[in-house]
Amino acid sequence: MSRRVVLWGAFVLVHLVVAVLGFVLPTQPMGDVYLAYEPWSDAALGGQGVVGVTWPWVYPQLALVPMLLAHMFDWVTGMYTVSWAVLVTICDALGFAVLVGRGRSAGRSIAAWFWLGFMLLLGPAGMYRLDAITVPLAVAGGLWLLGRPLVGSILLSVATWMKVWPAAILAAALLAGRRRLPVIGGAALVSAVTVGAVAAAGGAAYVFGFIGDQTGRGLQLEAPVSGIYVWATVFRVPGASLFYSTDMLTYEATGPHVVAVVAVMTPLLVLAVGAVAVIGAVKTWRGASFAALFPDLALSLVLAFIFFNKVGSPQYYTWIVAPLVMGLVIDRRRWRRLAVMGLVIAALTQVMYPVMYMGVMSGDPMSELVLTVRNLAAGVMLVWSVVRLVRVRTRGRVPWLAARNAAAAVG
């Protein structure tokens, strides 16, 4: 039996298992699909208003597209939640096909096994969320950036207009690449079409409404920064508590000085992402190759966006799949330990959500310990990836230094 046949058989099995887990595990891990995606898409189809056009929305406007597309399978499945799982599986299959190719590359096969393992260990949070649509787009887009930068940029830009996080991979491509014009062109094209369509539909005032909605959020329970208040709640510190936000449909943490902490998180996130970007830019300036720099830079940017975010939903950890897959394809030996750590983080995330989430919401010490270990592991992975980024080899000296030395030698 060929390697390719085994991989595709595993693909079908993993998606079937994860789809079923959404219905059997506690705390309704597929709740976002029928509590949010289905009503939003039903309203649009029924002429009752379009999110992101008729009123502000927490997501960029293209996020509505997969929510609408899922309805195509309702006549077969009879249930929108199952239709969503079918749509995610189809999108994953397309991205998986780009990754596996003809099944002759050992690096691509290992990366494919990693993706399947990650999905199984992360569980239903990786399927029954909007992020599940953006991951295969990011994987395919990232793989195509070198040979087909315009196509790769278009795919990543479409994903960015669904969830913002793929912008980190686009930024890495711009910083690390030499063919920047096609990347910029693809992003500009998708953005122009999206903004133009929204404006034509009468939603110009809400085009960037998702930015304000995100910056105005409180501290989500699972975010690393929320650990302060999570443990303050466990130890019954006055004023500390965990509560459900009816606006954002998530659990949040609060306590002493929370307003100040919320206010500082967005600038801190920008500073962290900016610092990583500067390192990447310096490496490019010093002659680092795209293949050596791009995966490390993409992973560092994505992890910075996760770790310093005041929103920390469990599905956010699917974001690390794309840069880890690209790293394994390029140099599987150098990336295998980071990939293993990614699998550990995925497993801890599923244990935390949905398995132990009732305890996390109620301040159970053991449940909060699992959450804390997961967040610390993400922090360690961030530091590790930044150290690797700093150590990326460059081809030569800084241009101005080389010119100065040459001039001195001539003189």
C-alpha positions in Angstrom: 0.0 0.0 0.0 1.4 3.4 -1.0 2.3 6.1 1.5 -0.3 8.4 -0.1 -3.1 5.9 0.3 -2.3 5.4 4.0 -2.2 9.2 4.5 -5.5 9.7 3.0 -7.0 6.9 4.9 -5.8 8.4 8.1 -7.2 11.8 7.0 -10.7 10.4 6.7 -10.5 8.5 10.0 -9.1 11.5 11.9 -11.8 13.9 10.6 -14.5 11.3 11.4 -13.3 10.9 15.0 -12.9 14.6 15.6 -16.4 15.3 14.1 -17.9 12.8 16.5 -16.0 14.0 19.5 -17.8 17.4 19.1 -21.0 15.6 19.9 -19.9 13.4 22.7 -17.4 15.5 24.7 -18.8 17.8 27.5 -19.5 21.6 27.3 -20.8 21.5 23.8 -17.6 22.2 21.9 -19.5 22.7 18.6 -21.7 25.4 20.2 -20.3 28.3 18.2 -21.5 26.6 15.0 -25.2 26.4 15.9 -25.3 29.3 18.4 -23.5 31.9 16.2 -22.6 30.8 12.7 -26.0 29.3 11.9 -28.1 32.3 13.1 -25.8 34.8 11.4 -25.9 32.9 8.1 -29.7 32.3 8.4 -30.2 36.1 8.9 -28.2 36.9 5.8 -30.0 34.3 3.7 -33.4 35.4 5.0 -32.8 39.1 4.3 -32.7 40.0 8.0 -29.4 41.8 7.9 -25.8 40.9 7.1 -23.2 40.9 9.8 -20.3 43.2 9.0 -22.5 45.1 6.5 -25.7 46.0 8.3 -24.1 46.3 11.7 -20.6 45.9 13.2 -19.2 42.4 13.6 -16.4 40.8 15.6 -15.0 39.1 12.4 -13.8 40.4 9.1 -16.5 40.3 6.4 -15.3 37.2 4.5 -15.9 35.1 7.6 -19.5 35.0 6.6 -18.7 33.2 3.3 -17.9 29.7 4.8 -20.9 30.1 7.2 -23.1 30.5 4.1 -21.4 27.8 2.2 -22.0 25.2 4.9 -25.7 25.5 4.1 -25.1 23.8 0.8 -24.8 20.4 2.6 -28.0 20.8 4.7 -30.1 18.9 2.2 -27.8 15.9 2.8 -27.0 16.2 6.5 -30.2 17.7 7.8 -28.2 19.6 10.5 -26.1 22.7 10.1 -23.5 21.5 12.6 -22.8 18.4 10.5 -22.8 20.5 7.4 -20.1 22.7 8.9 -18.0 19.6 9.7 -18.4 18.5 6.1 -17.3 21.9 4.8 -14.2 21.9 7.1 -13.3 18.4 5.9 -13.5 19.5 2.3 -11.3 22.5 2.9 -8.8 20.4 4.8 -8.8 17.9 2.0 -7.8 20.6 -0.5 -5.0 21.9 1.7 -3.9 18.4 2.5 -3.7 17.6 -1.2 -1.4 20.6 -1.8 0.8 19.4 1.1 1.0 15.7 0.3 1.3 16.2 -3.5 2.3 12.9 -5.1 3.4 11.4 -1.8 7.0 11.1 -2.8 8.5 13.7 -0.4 9.4 12.4 3.1 9.3 16.0 4.5 5.8 16.6 3.2 4.6 13.2 4.4 5.9 13.9 7.9 4.3 17.3 7.9 1.0 15.7 6.8 1.2 13.2 9.7 1.9 16.0 12.1 -1.1 18.0 10.9 -3.4 14.9 11.4 -1.9 14.2 14.8 -2.3 17.8 15.9 -5.9 17.8 14.8 -6.7 14.6 16.6 -5.0 15.8 19.8 -6.6 19.3 19.7 -10.1 17.8 19.2 -13.4 19.4 18.2 -12.1 23.0 19.0 -10.1 22.6 15.8 -13.0 21.7 13.7 -16.1 23.5 15.0 -14.6 27.0 14.8 -14.1 29.5 12.0 -10.3 29.0 12.4 -10.7 25.6 10.9 -11.4 27.2 7.5 -8.4 29.5 7.7 -5.8 26.7 8.5 -5.9 24.9 5.2 -5.8 28.2 3.4 -2.8 29.2 5.4 -1.0 25.9 4.8 -1.6 26.0 1.0 -0.8 29.7 0.8 2.4 29.3 2.8 3.6 26.4 0.7 2.9 28.3 -2.5 4.6 31.5 -1.5 8.0 30.5 -2.9 7.0 29.1 -6.3 3.7 31.0 -6.8 3.8 34.0 -4.5 0.7 35.7 -6.0 -1.5 32.6 -5.5 0.0 32.1 -2.0 -0.7 35.8 -1.1 -4.3 35.6 -2.4 -5.0 32.5 -0.3 -3.5 34.0 2.8 -5.3 37.3 2.2 -8.6 35.6 1.9 -7.9 33.8 5.2 -6.9 37.1 6.8 -10.3 38.6 5.8 -11.9 35.7 7.7 -9.7 35.8 10.8 -6.9 38.3 11.2 -4.1 35.8 12.3 -2.9 34.8 8.8 -1.7 38.4 8.4 1.3 37.2 10.5 2.3 34.7 7.8 1.8 37.4 5.2 4.0 39.7 7.2 6.7 37.0 7.5 6.6 36.5 3.7 7.0 40.3 3.1 9.9 40.5 5.6 11.7 37.3 4.5 11.0 37.2 0.8 12.7 38.8 -2.2 9.6 38.7 -4.4 7.6 41.1 -2.5 5.6 42.7 -5.3 3.4 39.6 -6.0 2.7 39.3 -2.2 1.7 42.9 -1.9 -0.3 42.6 -5.1 -2.3 39.6 -3.9 -3.1 41.2 -0.6 -4.1 44.5 -2.3 -6.3 42.7 -4.8 -8.2 40.7 -2.1 -8.6 43.7 0.2 -9.8 46.0 -2.6 -12.4 43.5 -3.8 -13.6 42.8 -0.2 -13.7 46.5 0.8 -15.4 47.4 -2.5 -18.1 44.8 -2.2 -18.8 45.7 1.4 -19.0 49.4 0.6 -21.3 48.7 -2.4 -23.6 46.7 -0.2 -23.9 49.8 2.1 -21.5 48.6 4.9 -18.6 51.1 4.4 -19.0 52.3 8.0 -18.4 48.8 9.3 -15.5 47.6 7.0 -13.0 47.7 9.9 -15.5 47.3 12.7 -13.9 44.0 13.8 -10.8 45.9 14.9 -12.7 48.0 17.4 -14.6 45.0 18.6 -11.4 43.1 19.3 -9.5 45.9 21.0 -12.5 46.6 23.3 -12.7 43.1 24.7 -11.9 42.1 28.2 -9.6 39.3 29.4 -10.8 36.0 28.1 -10.4 33.2 30.7 -8.0 31.1 28.7 -5.6 33.9 27.7 -2.1 33.6 29.3 -2.4 37.1 30.9 -5.7 36.0 32.6 -3.8 33.5 34.7 -3.2 36.2 37.3 -7.0 36.5 37.9 -7.7 32.8 37.4 -5.5 32.0 40.3 -6.6 35.0 42.2 -10.1 33.5 41.9 -8.9 30.1 43.1 -7.4 31.7 46.2 -10.5 33.9 46.7 -8.7 37.2 46.4 -11.4 40.0 46.9 -12.7 41.3 43.6 -11.4 38.5 41.5 -13.9 36.3 39.6 -14.7 34.5 36.4 -17.9 35.4 34.5 -19.7 34.8 31.2 -19.7 37.7 28.7 -23.0 37.7 26.9 -21.6 40.2 24.3 -18.7 38.0 23.3 -20.2 34.6 24.2 -17.0 33.7 26.2 -15.9 33.4 29.8 -13.7 36.2 31.0 -11.6 36.9 34.1 -11.6 40.1 36.2 -10.1 41.4 39.4 -8.1 44.2 40.9 -6.6 46.7 38.3 -8.2 44.7 35.4 -9.0 47.9 33.5 -5.3 48.9 33.5 -4.2 45.3 32.4 -6.8 45.4 29.6 -5.6 48.8 28.4 -1.9 47.7 28.3 -2.4 44.4 26.5 -3.0 45.7 23.0 0.1 48.0 23.0 2.1 45.1 24.5 0.9 42.8 21.7 1.9 45.4 19.1 5.3 45.9 20.7 5.9 42.1 20.9 4.9 41.5 17.2 6.9 44.6 16.2 10.0 43.3 18.0 9.8 40.0 16.2 9.3 41.7 12.9 12.4 43.9 13.4 14.5 40.8 14.1 13.2 39.2 10.9 13.9 42.4 8.9 17.4 42.6 10.2 18.0 38.9 9.3 16.7 39.6 5.7 18.9 42.7 5.5 21.9 40.6 6.5 21.2 38.1 3.7 19.3 35.2 5.4 17.6 33.0 2.8 13.8 32.8 2.6 13.8 29.0 3.3 15.8 29.5 6.5 14.1 32.5 7.8 10.4 32.3 6.7 9.1 29.4 8.9 10.9 30.6 12.1 9.7 34.2 11.5 6.1 33.0 10.8 6.0 30.8 13.9 7.4 33.6 16.1 4.9 36.1 14.9 2.0 33.7 15.3 3.1 32.7 18.8 3.6 36.4 19.8 0.1 37.1 18.5 -1.3 34.2 20.7 0.7 34.7 23.9 0.3 38.4 24.2 -3.4 38.4 23.2 -6.1 39.2 25.8 -8.3 36.7 23.9 -7.1 33.1 24.2 -9.7 30.8 22.7 -8.6 27.1 22.4 -8.8 27.2 18.6 -6.1 29.8 18.4 -3.5 27.0 18.8 -4.5 25.7 15.4 -2.6 28.8 14.0 0.7 27.2 14.8 0.0 24.3 12.3 0.8 26.3 9.2 4.3 27.5 10.2 5.2 24.1 11.7 4.1 22.3 8.6 6.2 24.7 6.5 9.2 24.1 8.7 8.8 20.3 8.5 8.6 20.4 4.7 11.8 22.5 4.5 13.9 20.8 7.2 12.2 18.0 9.1 15.2 17.2 11.3 15.5 20.8 12.6 11.8 21.2 13.2 10.8 17.8 14.7 11.3 18.8 18.3 9.2 22.0 17.9 6.6 19.9 16.2 6.5 17.5 19.1 6.0 20.4 21.5 3.2 21.6 19.3 1.5 18.2 19.7 1.9 18.5 23.5 0.3 21.9 23.4 -2.6 20.5 21.3 -3.2 17.7 23.8 -3.1 20.0 26.8 -5.6 22.3 25.0 -8.1 19.5 24.5 -7.8 18.3 28.1 -8.5 21.9 29.2 -11.2 22.4 26.6 -13.6 20.8 26.4 -12.8 17.9 28.8 -12.0 19.9 32.0 -13.7 23.2 31.0 -16.4 23.0 33.6 -13.6 23.0 36.2 -11.8 25.9 34.4 -15.0 28.0 34.5 -15.7 27.3 38.2 -12.1 27.9 39.4 -11.2 24.2 40.1 -7.4 24.2 41.0 -6.6 21.0 39.0 -8.4 22.3 35.9 -6.7 25.7 36.2 -3.3 23.9 36.6 -3.8 22.2 33.2 -4.7 25.6 31.7 -1.6 27.2 33.2 0.7 24.5 32.1 -0.6 24.8 28.5 -0.1 28.6 28.6 3.4 28.2 30.0 4.2 25.7 27.3 3.1 28.3 24.7 5.3 30.8 26.3 8.3 28.4 26.2 7.6 27.7 22.6 7.5 31.4 21.9 10.9 32.0 23.5 12.3 28.9 21.8 11.1 30.1 18.4 12.5 33.6 18.9 15.9 32.2 19.9 15.9 30.1 16.7 15.0 33.2 14.8 17.9 35.1 16.2 20.2 32.2 15.3 19.1 32.0 11.7 22.3 32.0 9.6 22.9 34.9 7.3 25.0 34.9 4.1 27.2 37.9 4.7 27.9 41.2 6.4 25.6 44.1 6.7 25.8 46.0 3.3 26.9 49.3 4.8 29.6 47.5 6.9 30.9 45.6 3.9 31.0 48.8 1.8 32.9 50.6 4.6 35.4 47.8 5.0 35.9 47.7 1.2 36.5 51.4 1.1 39.0 51.1 3.9 40.9 48.3 2.1 41.1 50.4 -1.1 42.3 53.4 0.9 
